[in-house]
């Protein structure tokens, strides 16, 4: 049970970080992201949290939920932390528009699934 509650907690960190990014970029354009350094760094920081949290669920959980590209998410965090000088607003914007909606939906479903298992 402890491991399952840890999985839920880390998954919630992912959903919470996606919600923060959505708040930062709601009704915004890529131009805003390019021109607002605070917004850009806030979004990148939350993507890093997502990558860190994606590495925390149990191996069993990640292996049983292969529709999520866990390794790619973790690797993206590593690129943002260690290769920050190679990232661009376009890369971040594409993550926001193309990858995060699916991730949010899937992870939200996993949270419900795990919460029901705990009851």
N, CA, C and O atoms as CSV, one atom per row, in Angstrom:
chain,resi,resn,atom,element,x,y,z
A,1,UNK,N,N,0.829,-1.193,0.000
A,1,UNK,CA,C,0.000,0.000,0.000
A,1,UNK,C,C,0.872,1.254,0.000
A,1,UNK,O,O,0.544,2.242,-0.657
A,2,UNK,N,N,1.976,1.211,0.733
A,2,UNK,CA,C,2.861,2.370,0.782
A,2,UNK,C,C,3.377,2.739,-0.596
A,2,UNK,O,O,3.419,3.916,-0.956
A,3,UNK,N,N,3.766,1.741,-1.361
A,3,UNK,CA,C,4.280,2.004,-2.701
A,3,UNK,C,C,3.186,2.593,-3.596
A,3,UNK,O,O,3.442,3.501,-4.387
A,4,UNK,N,N,1.977,2.071,-3.464
A,4,UNK,CA,C,0.879,2.575,-4.278
A,4,UNK,C,C,0.564,4.030,-3.924
A,4,UNK,O,O,0.285,4.834,-4.814
A,5,UNK,N,N,0.605,4.370,-2.652
A,5,UNK,CA,C,0.354,5.755,-2.268
A,5,UNK,C,C,1.480,6.658,-2.773
A,5,UNK,O,O,1.238,7.815,-3.116
A,6,UNK,N,N,2.696,6.141,-2.820
A,6,UNK,CA,C,3.814,6.907,-3.387
A,6,UNK,C,C,3.585,7.148,-4.877
A,6,UNK,O,O,3.849,8.239,-5.383
A,7,UNK,N,N,3.098,6.138,-5.569
A,7,UNK,CA,C,2.796,6.290,-6.992
A,7,UNK,C,C,1.746,7.382,-7.201
A,7,UNK,O,O,1.904,8.241,-8.068
A,8,UNK,N,N,0.692,7.347,-6.419
A,8,UNK,CA,C,-0.364,8.359,-6.545
A,8,UNK,C,C,0.210,9.755,-6.292
A,8,UNK,O,O,-0.087,10.693,-7.032
A,9,UNK,N,N,1.017,9.888,-5.265
A,9,UNK,CA,C,1.591,11.192,-4.922
A,9,UNK,C,C,2.437,11.741,-6.069
A,9,UNK,O,O,2.309,12.913,-6.421
A,10,UNK,N,N,3.282,10.925,-6.643
A,10,UNK,CA,C,4.136,11.376,-7.748
A,10,UNK,C,C,3.306,11.702,-8.985
A,10,UNK,O,O,3.597,12.667,-9.692
A,11,UNK,N,N,2.284,10.908,-9.247
A,11,UNK,CA,C,1.401,11.189,-10.381
A,11,UNK,C,C,0.674,12.513,-10.185
A,11,UNK,O,O,0.461,13.259,-11.141
A,12,UNK,N,N,0.301,12.799,-8.962
A,12,UNK,CA,C,-0.334,14.097,-8.671
A,12,UNK,C,C,0.632,15.253,-8.915
A,12,UNK,O,O,0.217,16.322,-9.360
A,13,UNK,N,N,1.904,15.048,-8.631
A,13,UNK,CA,C,2.897,16.084,-8.917
A,13,UNK,C,C,2.927,16.377,-10.418
A,13,UNK,O,O,3.053,17.532,-10.826
A,14,UNK,N,N,2.812,15.338,-11.229
A,14,UNK,CA,C,2.803,15.523,-12.685
A,14,UNK,C,C,1.587,16.339,-13.102
A,14,UNK,O,O,1.719,17.316,-13.839
A,15,UNK,N,N,0.409,15.950,-12.638
A,15,UNK,CA,C,-0.821,16.662,-13.008
A,15,UNK,C,C,-0.791,18.098,-12.494
A,15,UNK,O,O,-1.214,19.017,-13.195
A,16,UNK,N,N,-0.300,18.294,-11.288
A,16,UNK,CA,C,-0.215,19.654,-10.732
A,16,UNK,C,C,0.724,20.528,-11.557
A,16,UNK,O,O,0.421,21.693,-11.816
A,17,UNK,N,N,1.847,19.980,-11.965
A,17,UNK,CA,C,2.793,20.760,-12.769
A,17,UNK,C,C,2.215,21.090,-14.142
A,17,UNK,O,O,2.432,22.185,-14.660
A,18,UNK,N,N,1.493,20.164,-14.723
A,18,UNK,CA,C,0.830,20.448,-15.997
A,18,UNK,C,C,-0.200,21.560,-15.807
A,18,UNK,O,O,-0.314,22.445,-16.655
A,19,UNK,N,N,-0.942,21.526,-14.715
A,19,UNK,CA,C,-1.929,22.583,-14.434
A,19,UNK,C,C,-1.250,23.941,-14.296
A,19,UNK,O,O,-1.778,24.950,-14.762
A,20,UNK,N,N,-0.080,23.970,-13.656
A,20,UNK,CA,C,0.658,25.233,-13.536
A,20,UNK,C,C,1.046,25.753,-14.923
A,20,UNK,O,O,0.884,26.937,-15.219
A,21,UNK,N,N,1.554,24.864,-15.757
A,21,UNK,CA,C,1.945,25.263,-17.108
A,21,UNK,C,C,0.735,25.784,-17.881
A,21,UNK,O,O,0.828,26.792,-18.581
A,22,UNK,N,N,-0.387,25.102,-17.752
A,22,UNK,CA,C,-1.603,25.562,-18.423
A,22,UNK,C,C,-1.997,26.948,-17.934
A,22,UNK,O,O,-2.417,27.790,-18.727
A,23,UNK,N,N,-1.864,27.190,-16.639
A,23,UNK,CA,C,-2.168,28.517,-16.092
A,23,UNK,C,C,-1.228,29.579,-16.663
A,23,UNK,O,O,-1.667,30.669,-17.033
A,24,UNK,N,N,0.057,29.260,-16.734
A,24,UNK,CA,C,1.039,30.221,-17.237
A,24,UNK,C,C,0.807,30.566,-18.705
A,24,UNK,O,O,1.051,31.695,-19.130
A,25,UNK,N,N,0.333,29.581,-19.484
A,25,UNK,CA,C,0.248,29.771,-20.935
A,25,UNK,C,C,-1.175,29.925,-21.462
A,25,UNK,O,O,-1.373,30.063,-22.669
A,26,UNK,N,N,-2.157,29.903,-20.585
A,26,UNK,CA,C,-3.549,30.056,-21.020
A,26,UNK,C,C,-3.714,31.367,-21.778
A,26,UNK,O,O,-3.315,32.432,-21.307
A,27,UNK,N,N,-4.316,31.264,-22.970
A,27,UNK,CA,C,-4.567,32.430,-23.836
A,27,UNK,C,C,-3.278,33.141,-24.247
A,27,UNK,O,O,-3.300,34.332,-24.555
A,28,UNK,N,N,-2.177,32.433,-24.252
A,28,UNK,CA,C,-0.887,33.006,-24.656
A,28,UNK,C,C,-0.435,32.377,-25.968
A,28,UNK,O,O,-0.985,31.370,-26.414
A,29,UNK,N,N,0.558,32.977,-26.563
A,29,UNK,CA,C,1.141,32.456,-27.801
A,29,UNK,C,C,2.596,32.097,-27.547
A,29,UNK,O,O,3.152,32.385,-26.487
A,30,UNK,N,N,3.188,31.473,-28.529
A,30,UNK,CA,C,4.616,31.169,-28.430
A,30,UNK,C,C,5.430,32.464,-28.325
A,30,UNK,O,O,6.498,32.479,-27.714
A,31,UNK,N,N,4.932,33.530,-28.912
A,31,UNK,CA,C,5.642,34.813,-28.822
A,31,UNK,C,C,5.731,35.276,-27.363
A,31,UNK,O,O,6.755,35.808,-26.934
A,32,UNK,N,N,4.668,35.071,-26.622
A,32,UNK,CA,C,4.701,35.424,-25.201
A,32,UNK,C,C,5.770,34.596,-24.489
A,32,UNK,O,O,6.555,35.122,-23.700
A,33,UNK,N,N,5.789,33.304,-24.776
A,33,UNK,CA,C,6.777,32.427,-24.147
A,33,UNK,C,C,8.193,32.875,-24.507
A,33,UNK,O,O,9.080,32.881,-23.653
A,34,UNK,N,N,8.402,33.246,-25.755
A,34,UNK,CA,C,9.728,33.703,-26.194
A,34,UNK,C,C,10.142,35.002,-25.517
A,34,UNK,O,O,11.312,35.191,-25.187
A,35,UNK,N,N,9.193,35.883,-25.314
A,35,UNK,CA,C,9.510,37.237,-24.857
A,35,UNK,C,C,9.388,37.452,-23.355
A,35,UNK,O,O,9.804,38.491,-22.843
A,36,UNK,N,N,8.828,36.489,-22.649
A,36,UNK,CA,C,8.650,36.638,-21.208
A,36,UNK,C,C,9.525,35.612,-20.498
A,36,UNK,O,O,9.146,34.451,-20.347
A,37,UNK,N,N,10.675,36.048,-20.076
A,37,UNK,CA,C,11.667,35.144,-19.487
A,37,UNK,C,C,11.159,34.472,-18.211
A,37,UNK,O,O,11.473,33.309,-17.957
A,38,UNK,N,N,10.380,35.196,-17.411
A,38,UNK,CA,C,9.832,34.575,-16.189
A,38,UNK,C,C,8.871,33.450,-16.551
A,38,UNK,O,O,8.915,32.381,-15.943
A,39,UNK,N,N,8.015,33.674,-17.520
A,39,UNK,CA,C,7.076,32.643,-17.953
A,39,UNK,C,C,7.840,31.439,-18.510
A,39,UNK,O,O,7.542,30.292,-18.177
A,40,UNK,N,N,8.817,31.717,-19.352
A,40,UNK,CA,C,9.615,30.645,-19.944
A,40,UNK,C,C,10.262,29.789,-18.860
A,40,UNK,O,O,10.181,28.562,-18.901
A,41,UNK,N,N,10.893,30.431,-17.905
A,41,UNK,CA,C,11.568,29.666,-16.850
A,41,UNK,C,C,10.568,28.939,-15.947
A,41,UNK,O,O,10.857,27.841,-15.472
A,42,UNK,N,N,9.418,29.523,-15.710
A,42,UNK,CA,C,8.396,28.850,-14.899
A,42,UNK,C,C,7.902,27.592,-15.601
A,42,UNK,O,O,7.695,26.560,-14.961
A,43,UNK,N,N,7.716,27.675,-16.901
A,43,UNK,CA,C,7.263,26.508,-17.664
A,43,UNK,C,C,8.349,25.432,-17.675
A,43,UNK,O,O,8.067,24.259,-17.433
A,44,UNK,N,N,9.580,25.831,-17.952
A,44,UNK,CA,C,10.688,24.868,-17.971
A,44,UNK,C,C,10.834,24.200,-16.613
A,44,UNK,O,O,11.035,22.988,-16.541
A,45,UNK,N,N,10.738,24.965,-15.546
A,45,UNK,CA,C,10.847,24.403,-14.197
A,45,UNK,C,C,9.777,23.330,-13.972
A,45,UNK,O,O,10.070,22.265,-13.429
A,46,UNK,N,N,8.567,23.604,-14.379
A,46,UNK,CA,C,7.496,22.621,-14.182
A,46,UNK,C,C,7.663,21.400,-15.074
A,46,UNK,O,O,7.272,20.301,-14.683
A,47,UNK,N,N,8.228,21.564,-16.251
A,47,UNK,CA,C,8.536,20.397,-17.084
A,47,UNK,C,C,9.624,19.556,-16.404
A,47,UNK,O,O,9.594,18.327,-16.477
A,48,UNK,N,N,10.566,20.205,-15.755
A,48,UNK,CA,C,11.591,19.465,-15.013
A,48,UNK,C,C,10.964,18.689,-13.856
A,48,UNK,O,O,11.348,17.549,-13.596
A,49,UNK,N,N,10.011,19.293,-13.166
A,49,UNK,CA,C,9.310,18.579,-12.092
A,49,UNK,C,C,8.597,17.352,-12.659
A,49,UNK,O,O,8.642,16.274,-12.067
A,50,UNK,N,N,7.950,17.518,-13.790
A,50,UNK,CA,C,7.263,16.385,-14.435
A,50,UNK,C,C,8.259,15.261,-14.694
A,50,UNK,O,O,7.972,14.097,-14.418
A,51,UNK,N,N,9.420,15.606,-15.218
A,51,UNK,CA,C,10.444,14.592,-15.499
A,51,UNK,C,C,10.955,13.911,-14.254
A,51,UNK,O,O,11.180,12.701,-14.250
A,52,UNK,N,N,11.137,14.672,-13.208
A,52,UNK,CA,C,11.585,14.087,-11.938
A,52,UNK,C,C,10.500,13.192,-11.356
A,52,UNK,O,O,10.783,12.085,-10.897
A,53,UNK,N,N,9.271,13.666,-11.374
A,53,UNK,CA,C,8.158,12.870,-10.832
A,53,UNK,C,C,7.922,11.603,-11.656
A,53,UNK,O,O,7.509,10.579,-11.112
A,54,UNK,N,N,8.180,11.667,-12.954
A,54,UNK,CA,C,8.001,10.484,-13.816
A,54,UNK,C,C,8.989,9.378,-13.481
A,54,UNK,O,O,8.756,8.210,-13.791
A,55,UNK,N,N,10.076,9.747,-12.854
A,55,UNK,CA,C,11.087,8.765,-12.456
A,55,UNK,C,C,10.781,8.129,-11.107
A,55,UNK,O,O,11.451,7.173,-10.717
A,56,UNK,N,N,9.791,8.632,-10.392
A,56,UNK,CA,C,9.535,8.196,-9.024
A,56,UNK,C,C,8.517,7.061,-8.851
A,56,UNK,O,O,8.646,6.301,-7.890
A,57,UNK,N,N,7.512,6.902,-9.726
A,57,UNK,CA,C,6.610,5.760,-9.507
A,57,UNK,C,C,7.392,4.450,-9.539
A,57,UNK,O,O,8.472,4.364,-10.123
A,58,UNK,N,N,6.833,3.460,-8.913
A,58,UNK,CA,C,7.514,2.168,-8.852
A,58,UNK,C,C,7.763,1.630,-10.261
A,58,UNK,O,O,7.029,1.923,-11.205
A,59,UNK,N,N,8.806,0.848,-10.360
A,59,UNK,CA,C,9.149,0.213,-11.637
A,59,UNK,C,C,7.971,-0.613,-12.139
A,59,UNK,O,O,7.678,-0.620,-13.335
A,60,UNK,N,N,7.307,-1.299,-11.240
A,60,UNK,CA,C,6.157,-2.125,-11.613
A,60,UNK,C,C,5.043,-1.272,-12.225
A,60,UNK,O,O,4.421,-1.662,-13.212
A,61,UNK,N,N,4.806,-0.116,-11.631
A,61,UNK,CA,C,3.768,0.759,-12.162
A,61,UNK,C,C,4.134,1.219,-13.565
A,61,UNK,O,O,3.319,1.129,-14.483
A,62,UNK,N,N,5.351,1.709,-13.735
A,62,UNK,CA,C,5.762,2.208,-15.050
A,62,UNK,C,C,5.746,1.101,-16.093
A,62,UNK,O,O,5.361,1.334,-17.239
A,63,UNK,N,N,6.159,-0.094,-15.711
A,63,UNK,CA,C,6.178,-1.209,-16.660
A,63,UNK,C,C,4.773,-1.679,-17.024
A,63,UNK,O,O,4.574,-2.246,-18.098
A,64,UNK,N,N,3.808,-1.455,-16.154
A,64,UNK,CA,C,2.431,-1.857,-16.454
A,64,UNK,C,C,1.622,-0.744,-17.121
A,64,UNK,O,O,0.453,-0.941,-17.453
A,65,UNK,N,N,2.231,0.408,-17.314
A,65,UNK,CA,C,1.557,1.544,-17.958
A,65,UNK,C,C,2.468,2.107,-19.051
A,65,UNK,O,O,2.967,3.229,-18.966
A,66,UNK,N,N,2.657,1.295,-20.059
A,66,UNK,CA,C,3.631,1.620,-21.112
A,66,UNK,C,C,3.117,2.611,-22.150
A,66,UNK,O,O,3.860,3.005,-23.048
A,67,UNK,N,N,1.852,3.020,-22.037
A,67,UNK,CA,C,1.365,4.025,-22.980
A,67,UNK,C,C,2.032,5.380,-22.737
A,67,UNK,O,O,2.014,6.248,-23.610
A,68,UNK,N,N,2.604,5.554,-21.585
A,68,UNK,CA,C,3.355,6.776,-21.275
A,68,UNK,C,C,4.827,6.520,-21.595
A,68,UNK,O,O,5.386,5.509,-21.170
A,69,UNK,N,N,5.453,7.418,-22.333
A,69,UNK,CA,C,6.890,7.255,-22.639
A,69,UNK,C,C,7.746,7.735,-21.464
A,69,UNK,O,O,8.394,8.778,-21.548
A,70,UNK,N,N,7.744,6.982,-20.388
A,70,UNK,CA,C,8.412,7.378,-19.149
A,70,UNK,C,C,9.869,7.781,-19.398
A,70,UNK,O,O,10.323,8.820,-18.918
A,71,UNK,N,N,10.594,6.953,-20.151
A,71,UNK,CA,C,12.018,7.220,-20.383
A,71,UNK,C,C,12.215,8.552,-21.102
A,71,UNK,O,O,13.124,9.311,-20.765
A,72,UNK,N,N,11.377,8.836,-22.078
A,72,UNK,CA,C,11.497,10.105,-22.809
A,72,UNK,C,C,11.221,11.304,-21.905
A,72,UNK,O,O,11.883,12.336,-22.016
A,73,UNK,N,N,10.253,11.166,-21.019
A,73,UNK,CA,C,9.925,12.253,-20.089
A,73,UNK,C,C,11.098,12.501,-19.140
A,73,UNK,O,O,11.475,13.645,-18.884
A,74,UNK,N,N,11.656,11.431,-18.633
A,74,UNK,CA,C,12.809,11.538,-17.731
A,74,UNK,C,C,14.004,12.136,-18.474
A,74,UNK,O,O,14.713,12.991,-17.942
A,75,UNK,N,N,14.218,11.675,-19.709
A,75,UNK,CA,C,15.328,12.204,-20.507
A,75,UNK,C,C,15.146,13.685,-20.807
A,75,UNK,O,O,16.119,14.437,-20.843
A,76,UNK,N,N,13.902,14.108,-21.021
A,76,UNK,CA,C,13.664,15.521,-21.283
A,76,UNK,C,C,14.060,16.352,-20.067
A,76,UNK,O,O,14.655,17.421,-20.209
A,77,UNK,N,N,13.738,15.875,-18.902
A,77,UNK,CA,C,14.147,16.566,-17.674
A,77,UNK,C,C,15.658,16.707,-17.646
A,77,UNK,O,O,16.187,17.766,-17.307
A,78,UNK,N,N,16.348,15.633,-18.005
A,78,UNK,CA,C,17.807,15.662,-17.996
A,78,UNK,C,C,18.357,16.671,-19.008
A,78,UNK,O,O,19.337,17.364,-18.732
A,79,UNK,N,N,17.728,16.749,-20.168
A,79,UNK,CA,C,18.144,17.735,-21.175
A,79,UNK,C,C,17.943,19.147,-20.629
A,79,UNK,O,O,18.816,20.003,-20.773
A,80,UNK,N,N,16.802,19.385,-20.008
A,80,UNK,CA,C,16.526,20.727,-19.482
A,80,UNK,C,C,17.481,21.110,-18.355
A,80,UNK,O,O,17.867,22.273,-18.240
A,81,UNK,N,N,17.860,20.154,-17.534
A,81,UNK,CA,C,18.750,20.441,-16.414
A,81,UNK,C,C,20.207,20.549,-16.878
A,81,UNK,O,O,20.918,21.480,-16.499
A,82,UNK,N,N,20.640,19.598,-17.695
A,82,UNK,CA,C,22.057,19.528,-18.051
A,82,UNK,C,C,22.378,20.147,-19.407
A,82,UNK,O,O,23.517,20.541,-19.656
A,83,UNK,N,N,21.386,20.234,-20.276
A,83,UNK,CA,C,21.629,20.799,-21.603
A,83,UNK,C,C,20.780,22.019,-21.846
A,83,UNK,O,O,20.354,22.288,-22.969
A,84,UNK,N,N,20.538,22.757,-20.779
A,84,UNK,CA,C,19.652,23.928,-20.822
A,84,UNK,C,C,20.014,24.898,-21.940
A,84,UNK,O,O,19.139,25.572,-22.484
A,85,UNK,N,N,21.278,24.972,-22.283
A,85,UNK,CA,C,21.735,25.905,-23.314
A,85,UNK,C,C,21.313,25.471,-24.712
A,85,UNK,O,O,21.431,26.246,-25.662
A,86,UNK,N,N,20.818,24.234,-24.850
A,86,UNK,CA,C,20.357,23.740,-26.146
A,86,UNK,C,C,18.841,23.772,-26.293
A,86,UNK,O,O,18.322,23.380,-27.338
A,87,UNK,N,N,18.127,24.223,-25.287
A,87,UNK,CA,C,16.672,24.244,-25.370
A,87,UNK,C,C,16.204,25.552,-25.993
A,87,UNK,O,O,16.923,26.551,-26.021
A,88,UNK,N,N,14.983,25.507,-26.485
A,88,UNK,CA,C,14.433,26.703,-27.133
A,88,UNK,C,C,12.964,26.843,-26.773
A,88,UNK,O,O,12.326,25.867,-26.380
A,89,UNK,N,N,12.426,28.042,-26.902
A,89,UNK,CA,C,10.995,28.223,-26.659
A,89,UNK,C,C,10.133,27.350,-27.572
A,89,UNK,O,O,9.073,26.886,-27.152
A,90,UNK,N,N,10.563,27.121,-28.794
A,90,UNK,CA,C,9.788,26.262,-29.700
A,90,UNK,C,C,9.704,24.838,-29.155
A,90,UNK,O,O,8.635,24.229,-29.182
A,91,UNK,N,N,10.800,24.313,-28.671
A,91,UNK,CA,C,10.842,22.981,-28.070
A,91,UNK,C,C,9.891,22.898,-26.875
A,91,UNK,O,O,9.146,21.930,-26.726
A,92,UNK,N,N,9.927,23.908,-26.045
A,92,UNK,CA,C,9.059,23.961,-24.864
A,92,UNK,C,C,7.601,24.105,-25.290
A,92,UNK,O,O,6.728,23.434,-24.739
A,93,UNK,N,N,7.330,24.968,-26.257
A,93,UNK,CA,C,5.964,25.180,-26.735
A,93,UNK,C,C,5.382,23.891,-27.332
A,93,UNK,O,O,4.224,23.558,-27.078
A,94,UNK,N,N,6.166,23.185,-28.108
A,94,UNK,CA,C,5.694,21.925,-28.699
A,94,UNK,C,C,5.400,20.888,-27.627
A,94,UNK,O,O,4.456,20.109,-27.759
A,95,UNK,N,N,6.189,20.871,-26.581
A,95,UNK,CA,C,5.903,19.977,-25.456
A,95,UNK,C,C,4.560,20.332,-24.844
A,95,UNK,O,O,3.741,19.456,-24.568
A,96,UNK,N,N,4.343,21.604,-24.637
A,96,UNK,CA,C,3.084,22.091,-24.063
A,96,UNK,C,C,1.887,21.735,-24.942
A,96,UNK,O,O,0.876,21.246,-24.438
A,97,UNK,N,N,1.989,21.971,-26.228
A,97,UNK,CA,C,0.831,21.795,-27.107
A,97,UNK,C,C,0.620,20.354,-27.557
A,97,UNK,O,O,-0.517,19.937,-27.779
A,98,UNK,N,N,1.695,19.593,-27.694
A,98,UNK,CA,C,1.575,18.248,-28.281
A,98,UNK,C,C,1.634,17.119,-27.251
A,98,UNK,O,O,0.942,16.112,-27.399
A,99,UNK,N,N,2.437,17.274,-26.230
A,99,UNK,CA,C,2.682,16.155,-25.315
A,99,UNK,C,C,1.902,16.233,-24.007
A,99,UNK,O,O,1.419,15.217,-23.508
A,100,UNK,N,N,1.781,17.420,-23.460
A,100,UNK,CA,C,1.181,17.534,-22.130
A,100,UNK,C,C,-0.306,17.202,-22.074
A,100,UNK,O,O,-0.743,16.629,-21.076
A,101,UNK,N,N,-1.116,17.530,-23.091
A,101,UNK,CA,C,-2.541,17.158,-22.987
A,101,UNK,C,C,-2.749,15.638,-22.838
A,101,UNK,O,O,-3.550,15.203,-22.010
A,102,UNK,N,N,-2.040,14.842,-23.626
A,102,UNK,CA,C,-2.146,13.386,-23.516
A,102,UNK,C,C,-1.644,12.909,-22.160
A,102,UNK,O,O,-2.280,12.079,-21.510
A,103,UNK,N,N,-0.502,13.436,-21.740
A,103,UNK,CA,C,0.070,13.031,-20.455
A,103,UNK,C,C,-0.888,13.340,-19.315
A,103,UNK,O,O,-1.089,12.512,-18.425
A,104,UNK,N,N,-1.479,14.527,-19.339
A,104,UNK,CA,C,-2.415,14.907,-18.278
A,104,UNK,C,C,-3.611,13.960,-18.232
A,104,UNK,O,O,-4.023,13.530,-17.155
A,105,UNK,N,N,-4.159,13.642,-19.377
A,105,UNK,CA,C,-5.315,12.743,-19.427
A,105,UNK,C,C,-4.963,11.354,-18.898
A,105,UNK,O,O,-5.689,10.797,-18.075
A,106,UNK,N,N,-3.864,10.805,-19.365
A,106,UNK,CA,C,-3.467,9.467,-18.942
A,106,UNK,C,C,-3.159,9.410,-17.455
A,106,UNK,O,O,-3.632,8.515,-16.754
A,107,UNK,N,N,-2.380,10.347,-16.978
A,107,UNK,CA,C,-1.976,10.335,-15.572
A,107,UNK,C,C,-3.184,10.578,-14.669
A,107,UNK,O,O,-3.284,9.981,-13.597
A,108,UNK,N,N,-4.090,11.440,-15.088
A,108,UNK,CA,C,-5.319,11.651,-14.308
A,108,UNK,C,C,-6.114,10.353,-14.203
A,108,UNK,O,O,-6.666,10.042,-13.148
A,109,UNK,N,N,-6.171,9.605,-15.289
A,109,UNK,CA,C,-6.858,8.306,-15.259
A,109,UNK,C,C,-6.165,7.330,-14.320
A,109,UNK,O,O,-6.825,6.572,-13.609
A,110,UNK,N,N,-4.837,7.345,-14.315
A,110,UNK,CA,C,-4.091,6.457,-13.418
A,110,UNK,C,C,-4.360,6.798,-11.958
A,110,UNK,O,O,-4.474,5.904,-11.119
A,111,UNK,N,N,-4.461,8.071,-11.658
A,111,UNK,CA,C,-4.739,8.497,-10.282
A,111,UNK,C,C,-6.089,7.956,-9.837
A,111,UNK,O,O,-6.216,7.444,-8.725
A,112,UNK,N,N,-7.089,8.064,-10.688
A,112,UNK,CA,C,-8.420,7.534,-10.364
A,112,UNK,C,C,-8.335,6.028,-10.174
A,112,UNK,O,O,-8.887,5.486,-9.217
A,113,UNK,N,N,-7.651,5.360,-11.076
A,113,UNK,CA,C,-7.497,3.900,-11.002
A,113,UNK,C,C,-6.837,3.482,-9.692
A,113,UNK,O,O,-7.322,2.575,-9.016
A,114,UNK,N,N,-5.748,4.127,-9.332
A,114,UNK,CA,C,-5.054,3.777,-8.097
A,114,UNK,C,C,-5.853,4.150,-6.868
A,114,UNK,O,O,-5.836,3.425,-5.873
A,115,UNK,N,N,-6.556,5.272,-6.922
A,115,UNK,CA,C,-7.378,5.687,-5.783
A,115,UNK,C,C,-8.498,4.685,-5.547
A,115,UNK,O,O,-8.817,4.373,-4.400
A,116,UNK,N,N,-9.094,4.183,-6.611
A,116,UNK,CA,C,-10.161,3.170,-6.479
A,116,UNK,C,C,-9.607,1.879,-5.911
A,116,UNK,O,O,-10.292,1.197,-5.147
A,117,UNK,N,N,-8.367,1.527,-6.272
A,117,UNK,CA,C,-7.745,0.309,-5.751
A,117,UNK,C,C,-7.470,0.415,-4.256
A,117,UNK,O,O,-7.470,-0.589,-3.543
A,118,UNK,N,N,-7.235,1.638,-3.786
A,118,UNK,CA,C,-6.924,1.843,-2.362
A,118,UNK,C,C,-8.166,1.762,-1.487
A,118,UNK,O,O,-8.061,1.542,-0.280
A,119,UNK,N,N,-9.335,1.935,-2.081
A,119,UNK,CA,C,-10.581,1.939,-1.293
A,119,UNK,C,C,-11.118,0.558,-1.066
A,119,UNK,O,O,-12.155,0.397,-0.423
